[in-house]
Amino acid sequence: MIIGAVLGAGIALLVAPQAGWETRRSITRRARSIRDSDGSWTKLGRELKRAARAKRKSLEAEAKRNEIEAKRAASGQPIS
């Protein structure tokens, strides 16, 4: 939702009836205010990175289990 608001504001600035330098200045100011905000984008990035890492570990463990089961099945050992 926030991304949509930012994109909408950016598009509104680009089609606004003002001089190019005014538009660039306005975009720069808004970008700085977003960058200097409470760090919610940084927090979101960290959360996504952490979630991706956990998912990768889960998938690696599952793949390892499947590999072991496949080797056991190929050798005739019972699968537990």
N, C-alpha and C positions, 0 to 999 in steps of 0.2 A: 504494500500500500504506500509506503514511504517512497519507494522507487518510482511508483506511478506519479506521485505528487511532484517529485523532483523532475521527472521527464516532462510532465505537463507544464511545470514552471519554465523549464528550458525552452520548450516549443513556444510558449506564450511570449517569452522574451525575443525569440527569433522572428516572430511575425508582428511584434509590436511596432507601431508607427513612431520610431525614434531613430536618431542617427546611429551609424554603426559603432562609433566610439562609445556612445552611451550604452548601447547593448553590451559591448564587450566589458565595459566597466561594471555594469550590473551583474553580468555572469560571473566575473571575477570575484565580486563581493559576496555573491551567494555561495560560490564554491569555497571561499575562505571560511564563511560562517558554518558551512556543513563540515568542513575539515576540522575546524576548531571547536566543534560541538562536543558533547559529553563523551565521545569515543564509542558511540553505539555501533558504528560500522566496524571498528576494530574489535569490539566484543563479539559481534556477529561473526566476523571472520575467524576469530579464535574458536568459537563454538563449532562452526562448520568444520574447521580443521580437526578438532578433537573428535567430532562425530565420524569424519571420514577415516581417521586413524583407527578408531574402534571398529568400524565396519570392515576395514581392510584386515585387521587382526582376526576378526571373526571368520571372514571368508578364507583366510590362510589356514586357520585351524580346521575348518570344515574340509578344505581341499586335502589337507594332510590326512585326516581321518578317512576320507574317500580313497586316497591312494593306498593307505594301509589295508583297507578292506578289499580293494581290488587285488592287491598282491596276495592276500590270504586266500581269496576266492580262486585265484589262478593256481596257487600251489596246493589247493585242496584242503586247507585248514578251515576249521569251522569259524564262522563269523559270529562274534559276540554282540 
